[in-house]
Amino acid sequence: MKIASLTSKDSYFEAFTVGEVMRHARGKTVEPLENVLITNLVMNTASGHFDEHAMKDSPFGRRVTFGGVTASLVIGMASQDTAENALAEIGMTGLRLKSPVFHGDTLYSYTEVLAKEDAGREDAGIVTFKHWGVNQDDVVVCECVRRVLVKRASHWGAA
């Protein structure tokens, strides 16, 4: 079995079209475990993420999810369709946390293909994506722009 047969033909460089918008298939409900565990692992000690007692009198009325968790979930859900055939992550810019996310919110991810460009190599090209996530009420919670070096199907046995 060729390795190329294990990935989607829709996620190679040639398959992306500038202007294409994708709604990714999966949603993810944010669990307290994700917020607390990941926030601890990156040594973020902000009480807004941990102290329910202190947050009950805040404008939010409860703990908010660490923005790094929100961004990771949104980009992660987009990755099957956008980076399954990635050779490298080139960069991410413009990360904006637009609305708070709380334990129990369900997030969904969208992507727009902003640009495609030559990478100076025959086996791959660069795709620029705009990712954004919404909650269960279709409120945008975060957005970013991400550049990825993506395999060309013609050079990886998938064409």
DSSP file (Angstrom, degrees, kcal/mol; ACC not computed):
  #  RESIDUE AA STRUCTURE BP1 BP2  ACC     N-H-->O    O-->H-N    N-H-->O    O-->H-N    TCO  KAPPA ALPHA  PHI   PSI    X-CA   Y-CA   Z-CA
    1    1 A M              0   0    0      0, 0.0     2,-0.2     0, 0.0     5,-0.0   0.000 360.0 360.0 360.0 130.7    0.0    0.0    0.0
    2    2 A K    >   -     0   0    0      1,-0.1     3,-1.2   155,-0.1     4,-0.3  -0.548 360.0-131.3 -75.0 140.8    1.3    3.4   -0.9
    3    3 A I  G >  S+     0   0    0      1,-0.3     3,-2.1    -2,-0.2     4,-0.3   0.873 106.4  64.7 -58.9 -36.6    1.5    5.9    1.9
    4    4 A A  G >  S+     0   0    0      1,-0.3     3,-1.3   152,-0.2    -1,-0.3   0.793  90.7  65.0 -58.6 -27.8   -0.2    8.5   -0.4
    5    5 A S  G <  S+     0   0    0     -3,-1.2    -1,-0.3     1,-0.2    -2,-0.2   0.639  92.1  64.3 -71.8 -11.1   -3.3    6.3   -0.4
    6    6 A L  G <  S+     0   0    0     -3,-2.1     2,-0.3    -4,-0.3    -1,-0.2   0.566  97.9  63.0 -87.6  -8.8   -3.8    6.9    3.3
    7    7 A T  S <  S-     0   0    0     -3,-1.3     2,-0.1    -4,-0.3    78,-0.0  -0.779  93.4 -92.9-116.3 161.7   -4.4   10.6    2.9
    8    8 A S    >   -     0   0    0     -2,-0.3     3,-1.2    72,-0.2    -2,-0.1  -0.424  18.5-140.1 -71.7 141.4   -7.1   12.6    1.2
    9    9 A K  G >  S+     0   0    0      1,-0.2     3,-0.6     2,-0.1    -1,-0.1   0.628 100.9  67.9 -71.6 -12.7   -6.6   13.7   -2.4
   10   10 A D  G 3  S+     0   0    0      1,-0.2    -1,-0.2     4,-0.1    -2,-0.0   0.407  90.9  60.8 -86.9   2.1   -8.3   16.9   -1.4
   11   11 A S  G <  S+     0   0    0     -3,-1.2    74,-0.5     5,-0.0     2,-0.2   0.224  77.1 102.8-119.1  16.5   -5.4   18.0    0.9
   12   12 A Y  S X> S-     0   0    0     -3,-0.6     3,-1.3   138,-0.1     4,-0.7  -0.594  86.8-102.3 -89.8 161.2   -2.5   18.2   -1.5
   13   13 A F  G >4 S+     0   0    0    138,-3.1     3,-1.2     1,-0.3   139,-0.2   0.875 119.4  55.6 -49.6 -46.8   -1.3   21.6   -2.8
   14   14 A E  G 34 S+     0   0    0      1,-0.2    -1,-0.3   137,-0.2   138,-0.1   0.774 100.3  60.6 -61.8 -26.8   -3.0   21.2   -6.2
   15   15 A A  G <4 S+     0   0    0     -3,-1.3    -1,-0.2    -6,-0.1     2,-0.2   0.710  83.5  92.5 -77.6 -20.9   -6.4   20.7   -4.6
   16   16 A F    <<  -     0   0    0     -3,-1.2     2,-0.4    -4,-0.7    -5,-0.0  -0.553  58.2-162.0 -80.4 139.8   -6.7   24.0   -2.8
   17   17 A T    >   -     0   0    0     -2,-0.2     3,-2.4    98,-0.0    96,-0.3  -0.982  26.6-112.0-122.2 128.0   -8.4   26.9   -4.6
   18   18 A V  T 3  S+     0   0    0     -2,-0.4    96,-0.2     1,-0.3     3,-0.1  -0.361 106.7  25.3 -58.2 131.4   -7.9   30.5   -3.5
   19   19 A G  T 3  S+     0   0    0     94,-3.2    -1,-0.3     1,-0.4    95,-0.1   0.169  87.6 138.2  96.8 -16.0  -11.2   31.8   -2.2
   20   20 A E    <   -     0   0    0     -3,-2.4    93,-2.5    93,-0.1     2,-0.4  -0.375  38.0-157.4 -62.0 136.9  -12.4   28.3   -1.2
   21   21 A V  E     -A  112   0A   0     91,-0.2     2,-0.4    -3,-0.1    91,-0.2  -0.979   6.8-165.9-120.6 132.1  -14.1   28.2    2.2
   22   22 A M  E     -A  111   0A   0     89,-3.3    89,-2.3    -2,-0.4     2,-0.6  -0.940  15.7-155.6-118.2 136.9  -14.4   25.0    4.3
   23   23 A R  E     -A  110   0A   0     -2,-0.4    87,-0.2    87,-0.2     2,-0.1  -0.967  32.7-130.5-103.2 116.5  -16.5   24.2    7.3
   24   24 A H  E     -     0   0A   0     85,-2.3    85,-0.3    -2,-0.6    54,-0.1  -0.377  10.2-125.1 -74.6 148.0  -14.6   21.4    9.0
   25   25 A A  E    S+     0   0A   0     52,-0.1     2,-0.2    -2,-0.1    -1,-0.1   0.817  80.4  68.5 -65.8 -37.9  -16.6   18.3   10.0
   26   26 A R  E     -     0   0A   0     51,-0.3    83,-0.6     2,-0.0     2,-0.3  -0.558  55.5-163.8 -95.1 149.2  -16.0   18.0   13.7
   27   27 A G  E     -A  108   0A   0     -2,-0.2     2,-0.4    81,-0.1    81,-0.2  -0.784  10.5-150.7-113.0 166.5  -17.0   20.1   16.6
   28   28 A K  E     -A  107   0A   0     79,-2.1    79,-3.1    -2,-0.3     2,-0.5  -0.959   7.1-144.2-144.8 122.6  -15.4   20.0   20.1
   29   29 A T  E     -A  106   0A   0     -2,-0.4     2,-0.5    77,-0.3    77,-0.3  -0.742  30.3-121.4 -83.6 128.9  -17.0   20.7   23.4
   30   30 A V        -     0   0    0     75,-3.2    74,-3.1    -2,-0.5    75,-0.1  -0.587  28.9-159.5 -77.0 121.4  -14.5   22.4   25.7
   31   31 A E    >>  -     0   0    0     -2,-0.5     4,-1.6    72,-0.2     3,-0.5  -0.697  27.9-119.5 -97.7 150.5  -14.0   20.3   28.9
   32   32 A P  H 3> S+     0   0    0      0, 0.0     4,-2.9     0, 0.0     5,-0.3   0.860 112.7  64.8 -55.2 -34.2  -12.5   21.7   32.2
   33   33 A L  H 3> S+     0   0    0      1,-0.2     4,-2.9     2,-0.2     5,-0.5   0.922 101.0  48.4 -55.1 -47.0   -9.7   19.2   31.8
   34   34 A E  H <>>S+     0   0    0     -3,-0.5     4,-1.7     1,-0.2     5,-0.5   0.939 114.5  44.7 -61.9 -47.7   -8.4   20.9   28.6
   35   35 A N  H  X5S+     0   0    0     -4,-1.6     4,-1.7     3,-0.2    -2,-0.2   0.958 121.2  37.3 -62.0 -51.0   -8.5   24.3   30.1
   36   36 A V  H  X5S+     0   0    0     -4,-2.9     4,-2.3     2,-0.2    -2,-0.2   0.941 119.6  45.0 -71.4 -47.9   -6.9   23.4   33.4
   37   37 A L  H  X5S+     0   0    0     -4,-2.9     4,-2.5    -5,-0.3    -3,-0.2   0.961 118.6  40.1 -63.4 -53.3   -4.4   20.8   32.2
   38   38 A I  H  X5S+     0   0    0     -4,-1.7     4,-1.7    -5,-0.5    -1,-0.2   0.896 114.6  53.4 -66.0 -38.7   -3.0   22.7   29.2
   39   39 A T  H  <XS+     0   0    0     -4,-1.7     5,-2.3    -5,-0.5    -1,-0.2   0.903 111.5  46.8 -62.7 -40.2   -3.1   26.0   31.1
   40   40 A N  H ><5S+     0   0    0     -4,-2.3     3,-2.0     1,-0.2    -2,-0.2   0.919 107.5  56.9 -63.8 -43.9   -1.0   24.4   33.8
   41   41 A L  H 3<5S+     0   0    0     -4,-2.5    -2,-0.2     1,-0.3    -1,-0.2   0.809 108.4  45.9 -62.1 -30.5    1.4   22.8   31.4
   42   42 A V  T 3<5S-     0   0    0     -4,-1.7    -1,-0.3    -5,-0.1    -2,-0.2   0.295 115.4-118.0 -94.5  10.8    2.3   26.2   29.8
   43   43 A M  T < 5 +     0   0    0     -3,-2.0     2,-0.6     1,-0.2    -3,-0.2   0.772  57.5 156.9  60.5  32.1    2.6   27.7   33.4
   44   44 A N      < +     0   0    0     -5,-2.3    -1,-0.2    -6,-0.2    -2,-0.1  -0.793  15.9 178.5 -84.8 121.3   -0.2   30.2   32.9
   45   45 A T        +     0   0    0     -2,-0.6    -1,-0.1    -3,-0.1     2,-0.1   0.183  22.8 144.3-112.0  16.7   -1.4   31.1   36.5
   46   46 A A    >>  -     0   0    0      1,-0.2     3,-2.0    -7,-0.1     4,-0.6  -0.359  49.5-139.4 -61.2 128.2   -4.0   33.6   35.7
   47   47 A S  H >> S+     0   0    0      1,-0.3     4,-2.7     2,-0.2     3,-0.6   0.734  95.9  76.2 -63.0 -21.6   -6.9   33.3   38.1
   48   48 A G  H 34 S+     0   0    0      1,-0.2    16,-2.5     2,-0.2    -1,-0.3   0.728 101.9  40.2 -60.3 -21.4   -9.4   33.8   35.3
   49   49 A H  H <4 S+     0   0    0     -3,-2.0    -1,-0.2    14,-0.2    -2,-0.2   0.611 130.6  22.9 -99.8 -15.8   -8.7   30.3   34.2
   50   50 A F  H << S+     0   0    0     -3,-0.6     2,-1.1    -4,-0.6    -2,-0.2   0.696 100.0  76.7-123.3 -30.4   -8.5   28.6   37.6
   51   51 A D     X  +     0   0    0     -4,-2.7     4,-2.1     1,-0.2     5,-0.2  -0.712  42.0 174.5-103.5  91.2  -10.4   30.4   40.3
   52   52 A E  H  > S+     0   0    0     -2,-1.1     4,-1.2     1,-0.2    -1,-0.2   0.877  82.0  55.8 -59.9 -38.9  -14.1   29.9   40.0
   53   53 A H  H  4 S+     0   0    0      1,-0.2     3,-0.5     2,-0.2     4,-0.4   0.935 110.5  43.0 -61.4 -48.2  -14.7   31.8   43.3
   54   54 A A  H >4 S+     0   0    0      1,-0.2     3,-0.8     2,-0.1    -1,-0.2   0.864 113.5  52.8 -65.9 -35.5  -12.8   34.9   42.1
   55   55 A M  H >< S+     0   0    0     -4,-2.1     3,-1.6     1,-0.2     6,-0.6   0.666  87.5  78.7 -78.5 -16.3  -14.5   34.8   38.7
   56   56 A K  T 3< S+     0   0    0     -4,-1.2    -1,-0.2    -3,-0.5    -2,-0.1   0.800  99.3  44.1 -64.4 -24.7  -18.1   34.6   39.9
   57   57 A D  T <  S+     0   0    0     -3,-0.8    -1,-0.3    -4,-0.4    -2,-0.2   0.347  96.8  99.1 -98.2   5.4  -17.9   38.4   40.5
   58   58 A S  S <  S-     0   0    0     -3,-1.6     3,-0.4     1,-0.1    -3,-0.0  -0.368  94.0-100.3 -82.8 168.1  -16.2   39.2   37.2
   59   59 A P  S    S+     0   0    0      0, 0.0    -1,-0.1     0, 0.0    -3,-0.0   0.778 126.0  51.9 -58.1 -25.4  -18.1   40.4   34.1
   60   60 A F  S    S-     0   0    0      2,-0.1    -4,-0.1    -5,-0.1     3,-0.1   0.795  94.8-145.8 -81.9 -29.2  -18.0   36.8   32.8
   61   61 A G  S    S+     0   0    0     -6,-0.6     2,-0.3    -3,-0.4    -5,-0.1   0.448  72.4  37.4  78.5   0.2  -19.4   35.3   36.0
   62   62 A R  S    S-     0   0    0     -7,-0.2    -2,-0.1    -8,-0.0    -1,-0.1  -0.964 101.6 -60.3-166.3 172.7  -17.2   32.2   35.6
   63   63 A R        -     0   0    0     -2,-0.3    40,-0.4   -14,-0.1     2,-0.3  -0.320  46.9-141.1 -64.9 146.7  -13.8   31.0   34.5
   64   64 A V        -     0   0    0    -16,-2.5     2,-0.3    38,-0.1    38,-0.2  -0.834  21.5-107.4-107.2 149.5  -12.7   31.6   30.9
   65   65 A T        -     0   0    0     36,-3.3    36,-0.4    -2,-0.3   -16,-0.1  -0.558  40.4-101.9 -75.9 136.3  -10.8   29.2   28.8
   66   66 A F    >>  -     0   0    0     -2,-0.3     4,-1.7     1,-0.1     3,-1.1  -0.342  28.5-128.0 -54.7 131.7   -7.2   30.0   28.1
   67   67 A G  H 3> S+     0   0    0      1,-0.3     4,-2.8     2,-0.2     5,-0.2   0.791 106.9  61.9 -58.4 -31.2   -6.9   31.5   24.6
   68   68 A G  H 3> S+     0   0    0      2,-0.2     4,-2.1     1,-0.2    -1,-0.3   0.854 104.1  49.2 -63.6 -33.9   -4.1   29.0   23.7
   69   69 A V  H <> S+     0   0    0     -3,-1.1     4,-2.4     2,-0.2    -2,-0.2   0.932 111.0  49.6 -68.2 -46.4   -6.5   26.2   24.3
   70   70 A T  H  X S+     0   0    0     -4,-1.7     4,-2.3     1,-0.2    -2,-0.2   0.947 113.7  45.0 -57.4 -51.0   -9.2   27.9   22.1
   71   71 A A  H  X S+     0   0    0     -4,-2.8     4,-2.7     1,-0.2     5,-0.3   0.906 112.1  52.4 -62.0 -42.4   -6.7   28.5   19.3
   72   72 A S  H  X S+     0   0    0     -4,-2.1     4,-2.4    -5,-0.2    -1,-0.2   0.902 110.7  47.0 -61.6 -41.9   -5.3   25.0   19.5
   73   73 A L  H  X S+     0   0    0     -4,-2.4     4,-2.3     2,-0.2    -1,-0.2   0.928 114.0  47.0 -66.3 -44.4   -8.7   23.4   19.3
   74   74 A V  H  X S+     0   0    0     -4,-2.3     4,-1.2    -5,-0.2    -2,-0.2   0.940 117.6  41.4 -64.3 -47.8   -9.8   25.5   16.3
   75   75 A I  H  X S+     0   0    0     -4,-2.7     4,-1.2     1,-0.2    -1,-0.2   0.887 112.8  55.7 -68.3 -38.1   -6.6   25.0   14.4
   76   76 A G  H  X S+     0   0    0     -4,-2.4     4,-0.6    -5,-0.3     3,-0.4   0.906 105.7  50.4 -60.2 -42.7   -6.5   21.3   15.3
   77   77 A M  H  < S+     0   0    0     -4,-2.3     4,-0.3     1,-0.2     3,-0.3   0.815 112.7  48.2 -66.3 -28.6  -10.0   20.7   13.9
   78   78 A A  H >X S+     0   0    0     -4,-1.2     4,-1.5     1,-0.2     3,-0.7   0.691  93.3  80.2 -80.6 -19.6   -9.0   22.4   10.7
   79   79 A S  H 3X S+     0   0    0     -4,-1.2     4,-2.9    -3,-0.4     5,-0.5   0.803  80.2  61.9 -66.0 -33.2   -5.7   20.4   10.3
   80   80 A Q  H 3< S+     0   0    0     -4,-0.6     4,-0.4    -3,-0.3    -1,-0.2   0.906 115.8  34.1 -59.3 -39.0   -7.2   17.2    8.9
   81   81 A D  H <4 S+     0   0    0     -3,-0.7    -1,-0.2    -4,-0.3    -2,-0.2   0.702 131.5  30.2 -88.1 -20.9   -8.4   19.2    5.8
   82   82 A T  H  < S+     0   0    0     -4,-1.5    -3,-0.2     2,-0.0    -2,-0.2   0.695 129.2  25.5-113.5 -24.3   -5.6   21.7    5.6
   83   83 A A  S >< S+     0   0    0     -4,-2.9     3,-1.8    -5,-0.2    -3,-0.2   0.234  78.2 110.3-130.1  13.9   -2.4   20.1    6.9
   84   84 A E  T 3  S+     0   0    0     -5,-0.5    -1,-0.1    -4,-0.4    -4,-0.1   0.850  95.3  34.3 -59.3 -32.5   -2.8   16.4    6.4
   85   85 A N  T 3  S+     0   0    0    -74,-0.5    66,-2.9    66,-0.1    -1,-0.3  -0.055  91.2 138.6-111.7  31.0   -0.1   16.6    3.7
   86   86 A A  E <   -B  150   0A   0     -3,-1.8    64,-0.3    64,-0.2     3,-0.1  -0.507  35.3-172.5 -76.5 142.3    2.0   19.3    5.3
   87   87 A L  E    S-     0   0A   0     62,-3.4     2,-0.3     1,-0.4    63,-0.2   0.664  74.8  -1.5 -98.6 -28.9    5.7   19.1    5.3
   88   88 A A  E     -B  149   0A   0     61,-1.4    61,-2.8     0, 0.0     2,-0.6  -0.978  60.2-124.9-160.8 146.0    6.2   22.1    7.5
   89   89 A E  E     -B  148   0A   0     -2,-0.3    59,-0.2    59,-0.2     3,-0.1  -0.859  26.8-173.4 -86.8 123.5    4.3   24.8    9.4
   90   90 A I  E     -     0   0A   0     57,-2.4     2,-0.3    -2,-0.6    58,-0.2   0.870  51.7 -51.0 -89.6 -40.6    5.8   28.1    8.2
   91   91 A G  E     -B  147   0A   0     56,-1.5    56,-2.9     2,-0.0     2,-0.4  -0.956  35.6-133.1 175.7 165.7    4.1   30.5   10.5
   92   92 A M  E     +B  146   0A   0     -2,-0.3     2,-0.3    54,-0.2    54,-0.2  -0.998  27.6 169.7-138.3 133.0    0.9   31.9   12.1
   93   93 A T  E     +B  145   0A   0     52,-2.8    52,-2.9    -2,-0.4    -2,-0.0  -0.863  51.3  37.1-134.2 168.4    0.0   35.5   12.4
   94   94 A G  E     +     0   0A   0     -2,-0.3     2,-0.4     1,-0.2    -1,-0.1   0.737  62.7 177.7  65.3  26.1   -2.9   37.7   13.4
   95   95 A L  E     +     0   0A   0     49,-0.1     2,-0.4    -3,-0.1    49,-0.2  -0.487   5.4 179.4 -64.8 122.5   -4.2   35.5   16.2
   96   96 A R  E     -B  143   0A   0     47,-2.6    47,-1.7    -2,-0.4     2,-0.8  -0.993  25.8-151.3-129.0 126.2   -7.2   37.3   17.6
   97   97 A L  E     +B  142   0A   0     -2,-0.4    45,-0.3    45,-0.2    44,-0.1  -0.869  22.5 177.1 -94.7 107.9   -9.3   36.0   20.5
   98   98 A K        +     0   0    0     43,-1.4    43,-0.2    -2,-0.8    44,-0.2   0.788  58.4  10.7 -90.0 -31.7  -12.6   37.6   19.6
   99   99 A S  S    S-     0   0    0     42,-1.1    -1,-0.2    40,-0.1     2,-0.0  -0.989  84.8 -94.8-147.8 149.4  -15.0   36.3   22.3
  100  100 A P        -     0   0    0      0, 0.0     2,-0.4     0, 0.0   -34,-0.1  -0.319  31.7-148.5 -67.8 150.7  -14.6   34.4   25.6
  101  101 A V        -     0   0    0    -36,-0.4   -36,-3.3    40,-0.1     2,-0.3  -0.954  14.3-165.0-118.7 139.5  -14.9   30.6   25.6
  102  102 A F    >   -     0   0    0     -2,-0.4     3,-2.4   -38,-0.2   -72,-0.3  -0.825  35.4 -81.2-122.8 159.2  -16.2   28.7   28.6
  103  103 A H  T 3  S+     0   0    0    -40,-0.4   -72,-0.2    -2,-0.3     3,-0.1  -0.370 119.5  29.7 -54.6 134.0  -16.3   25.2   29.8
  104  104 A G  T 3  S+     0   0    0    -74,-3.1    -1,-0.3     1,-0.4     2,-0.1   0.207  87.6 127.7  95.4 -15.0  -19.1   23.4   28.0
  105  105 A D    <   -     0   0    0     -3,-2.4   -75,-3.2   -75,-0.1     2,-0.5  -0.458  53.7-137.8 -69.4 147.8  -19.0   25.6   24.9
  106  106 A T  E     -A   29   0A   0    -77,-0.3    30,-0.3    -2,-0.1     2,-0.3  -0.944  17.8-155.0-109.8 128.3  -18.8   23.7   21.6
  107  107 A L  E     -A   28   0A   0    -79,-3.1   -79,-2.1    -2,-0.5     2,-0.3  -0.761   9.5-170.0-105.2 147.7  -16.4   25.0   19.0
  108  108 A Y  E     -AC  27 134A   0     26,-2.4    26,-2.2    -2,-0.3     2,-0.4  -0.935  14.7-137.1-131.0 154.7  -16.4   24.6   15.2
  109  109 A S  E     - C   0 133A   0    -83,-0.6   -85,-2.3    -2,-0.3     2,-0.3  -0.907  16.0-176.1-123.3 143.1  -13.8   25.5   12.7
  110  110 A Y  E     -AC  23 132A   0     22,-2.8    22,-2.1    -2,-0.4     2,-0.3  -0.926   5.8-163.4-130.1 155.3  -13.8   27.2    9.3
  111  111 A T  E     -AC  22 131A   0    -89,-2.3   -89,-3.3    -2,-0.3     2,-0.4  -1.000   7.3-165.1-141.6 139.8  -11.0   27.9    6.8
  112  112 A E  E     -AC  21 130A   0     18,-2.4    18,-2.7    -2,-0.3     2,-0.8  -0.988  25.3-129.4-117.8 135.1  -10.6   30.1    3.8
  113  113 A V  E     + C   0 129A   0    -93,-2.5   -94,-3.2    -2,-0.4    16,-0.2  -0.753  30.0 176.2 -82.1 114.2   -7.8   29.6    1.3
  114  114 A L  E     -     0   0A   0     14,-2.7     2,-0.3    -2,-0.8    15,-0.2   0.841  56.8  -9.6 -88.7 -37.0   -6.2   33.0    1.0
  115  115 A A  E     - C   0 128A   0     13,-1.4    13,-2.8   -98,-0.1     2,-0.4  -0.995  45.9-154.1-160.5 156.3   -3.2   32.3   -1.3
  116  116 A K  E     + C   0 127A   0     -2,-0.3     2,-0.3    11,-0.2    11,-0.2  -0.991  25.3 170.5-132.3 141.3   -1.1   29.7   -3.0
  117  117 A E  E     - C   0 126A   0      9,-2.4     9,-2.8    -2,-0.4     2,-0.1  -0.988  38.2 -92.2-150.0 159.1    2.5   30.2   -4.0
  118  118 A D  E     - C   0 125A   0     -2,-0.3     7,-0.2     7,-0.2     4,-0.1  -0.416  25.0-156.8 -67.2 145.0    5.6   28.5   -5.2
  119  119 A A        -     0   0    0      5,-0.7    -1,-0.1     2,-0.5     6,-0.1   0.349  43.5-106.7-105.7   4.0    7.9   27.2   -2.5
  120  120 A G  S    S+     0   0    0      1,-0.2     2,-0.3     4,-0.1     5,-0.1   0.711  94.6  88.3  76.4  19.1   11.1   27.1   -4.6
  121  121 A R  S >  S-     0   0    0      3,-0.5     3,-0.7     1,-0.1    -2,-0.5  -0.989  75.9-131.4-147.0 150.1   10.9   23.3   -4.7
  122  122 A E  T 3  S+     0   0    0     -2,-0.3    33,-0.1     1,-0.2    -1,-0.1   0.764  99.4  55.6 -73.8 -26.7    9.2   20.8   -7.0
  123  123 A D  T 3  S+     0   0    0     32,-0.1    29,-2.8    28,-0.1     2,-0.3   0.446 111.7  22.8 -92.5   0.7    7.5   18.6   -4.4
  124  124 A A  E <   - D   0 151A   0     -3,-0.7    -5,-0.7    27,-0.3    -3,-0.5  -0.991  53.7-158.7-159.6 162.2    5.6   21.2   -2.5
  125  125 A G  E     -CD 118 150A   0     25,-2.4    25,-3.2    -2,-0.3     2,-0.5  -0.891  29.9-104.6-138.1 170.7    4.0   24.7   -2.4
  126  126 A I  E     -CD 117 149A   0     -9,-2.8    -9,-2.4    -2,-0.3     2,-0.4  -0.857  28.5-168.4-103.9 130.8    2.9   27.2    0.2
  127  127 A V  E     -CD 116 148A   0     21,-2.6    21,-2.5    -2,-0.5     2,-0.5  -0.965   9.2-151.7-117.0 133.7   -0.8   27.6    1.1
  128  128 A T  E     -CD 115 147A   0    -13,-2.8   -14,-2.7    -2,-0.4   -13,-1.4  -0.927  18.9-172.3-106.4 124.4   -2.0   30.5    3.2
  129  129 A F  E     -CD 113 146A   0     17,-3.3    17,-2.9    -2,-0.5     2,-0.6  -0.869  21.4-148.5-115.3 145.6   -5.1   29.8    5.2
  130  130 A K  E     -CD 112 145A   0    -18,-2.7   -18,-2.4    -2,-0.3     2,-0.4  -0.979  24.6-168.9-106.1 120.7   -7.4   32.0    7.3
  131  131 A H  E     +CD 111 144A   0     13,-2.4    13,-2.2    -2,-0.6     2,-0.3  -0.853   9.3 173.5-106.4 144.7   -8.8   29.9   10.2
  132  132 A W  E     -CD 110 143A   0    -22,-2.1   -22,-2.8    -2,-0.4     2,-0.4  -0.992  15.5-149.8-146.6 152.2  -11.6   31.0   12.4
  133  133 A G  E     -CD 109 142A   0      9,-2.4     8,-2.9    -2,-0.3     9,-1.1  -0.913   8.1-167.2-120.9 147.4  -13.6   29.3   15.1
  134  134 A V  E     -CD 108 140A   0    -26,-2.2   -26,-2.4    -2,-0.4     6,-0.2  -0.898  16.5-128.6-126.0 157.5  -17.2   29.8   16.3
  135  135 A N    >   -     0   0    0      4,-1.9     3,-2.3    -2,-0.3   -28,-0.2  -0.305  47.8 -78.8 -93.2-173.8  -19.1   28.6   19.3
  136  136 A Q  T 3  S+     0   0    0    -30,-0.3   -29,-0.1     1,-0.3    -1,-0.0   0.651 132.8  53.9 -62.6 -15.9  -22.4   26.8   19.4
  137  137 A D  T 3  S-     0   0    0      2,-0.1    -1,-0.3   -31,-0.1     3,-0.1   0.239 118.8-109.8-100.4  11.9  -24.2   30.2   18.9
  138  138 A D    <   +     0   0    0     -3,-2.3     2,-0.5     1,-0.3    -2,-0.1   0.735  69.0 148.4  63.1  25.8  -22.1   31.0   15.8
  139  139 A V        -     0   0    0      1,-0.0    -4,-1.9     2,-0.0     2,-0.3  -0.795  54.2-117.0 -87.2 128.3  -20.2   33.7   17.6
  140  140 A V  E     + D   0 134A   0     -2,-0.5    -6,-0.3    -6,-0.2     3,-0.1  -0.507  36.0 176.1 -67.4 126.0  -16.6   34.0   16.3
  141  141 A V  E     -     0   0A   0     -8,-2.9   -43,-1.4     1,-0.4   -42,-1.1   0.714  60.3  -5.5-105.2 -28.1  -14.2   33.1   19.1
  142  142 A C  E     -BD  97 133A   0     -9,-1.1    -9,-2.4   -45,-0.3    -1,-0.4  -0.990  54.2-172.6-160.6 162.2  -10.9   33.3   17.4
  143  143 A E  E     +BD  96 132A   0    -47,-1.7   -47,-2.6    -2,-0.3     2,-0.3  -0.985   9.6 163.6-153.0 156.0   -9.2   33.8   14.1
  144  144 A C  E     - D   0 131A   0    -13,-2.2   -13,-2.4    -2,-0.3     2,-0.4  -0.975  32.8-119.5-162.7 167.3   -5.7   33.6   12.6
  145  145 A V  E     -BD  93 130A   0    -52,-2.9   -52,-2.8    -2,-0.3     2,-0.4  -0.971  31.5-172.0-116.0 133.6   -3.7   33.3    9.4
  146  146 A R  E     -BD  92 129A   0    -17,-2.9   -17,-3.3    -2,-0.4     2,-0.4  -0.987  13.4-154.3-133.0 133.4   -1.5   30.3    8.9
  147  147 A R  E     -BD  91 128A   0    -56,-2.9   -57,-2.4    -2,-0.4   -56,-1.5  -0.921  18.4-177.2-109.4 132.6    1.1   29.4    6.2
  148  148 A V  E     -BD  89 127A   0    -21,-2.5   -21,-2.6    -2,-0.4     2,-0.7  -0.987  28.6-133.5-134.2 135.6    1.8   25.8    5.5
  149  149 A L  E     -BD  88 126A   0    -61,-2.8   -62,-3.4    -2,-0.4   -61,-1.4  -0.816  37.4-168.3 -85.4 115.2    4.2   24.0    3.2
  150  150 A V  E     -BD  86 125A   0    -25,-3.2   -25,-2.4    -2,-0.7   -64,-0.2  -0.881  20.9-109.7-116.9 137.7    2.0   21.4    1.5
  151  151 A K  E     - D   0 124A   0    -66,-2.9  -138,-3.1    -2,-0.4     2,-0.5  -0.230  25.8-126.6 -58.2 145.9    3.0   18.4   -0.6
  152  152 A R    >>  -     0   0    0    -29,-2.8     3,-1.6  -140,-0.2     4,-0.5  -0.867  12.5-140.5 -90.8 128.9    2.2   18.4   -4.3
  153  153 A A  G >4>S+     0   0    0     -2,-0.5     5,-1.8     1,-0.3     3,-1.2   0.848  98.6  66.3 -57.8 -34.9    0.3   15.2   -5.2
  154  154 A S  G 345S+     0   0    0      1,-0.3    -1,-0.3     4,-0.2     3,-0.2   0.704 107.5  39.2 -63.5 -19.5    2.3   14.9   -8.5
  155  155 A H  G <45S+     0   0    0     -3,-1.6    -1,-0.3   -32,-0.2    -2,-0.2   0.430 111.7  55.2-109.7  -0.7    5.5   14.3   -6.5
  156  156 A W  T <<5S-     0   0    0     -3,-1.2  -152,-0.2    -4,-0.5    -2,-0.2   0.110 113.2-100.1-122.7  21.3    4.2   12.0   -3.7
  157  157 A G  T   5S+     0   0    0     -4,-0.3    -3,-0.1    -3,-0.2    -4,-0.1   0.722  97.3 103.8  74.0  21.1    2.5    9.2   -5.7
  158  158 A A      <       0   0    0     -5,-1.8    -4,-0.2    -6,-0.2    -5,-0.1   0.467 360.0 360.0-112.4  -4.4   -1.0   10.6   -5.2
  159  159 A A              0   0    0     -6,-1.1    -1,-0.1    -7,-0.1    -5,-0.1   0.500 360.0 360.0 -79.4 360.0   -1.6   12.1   -8.7
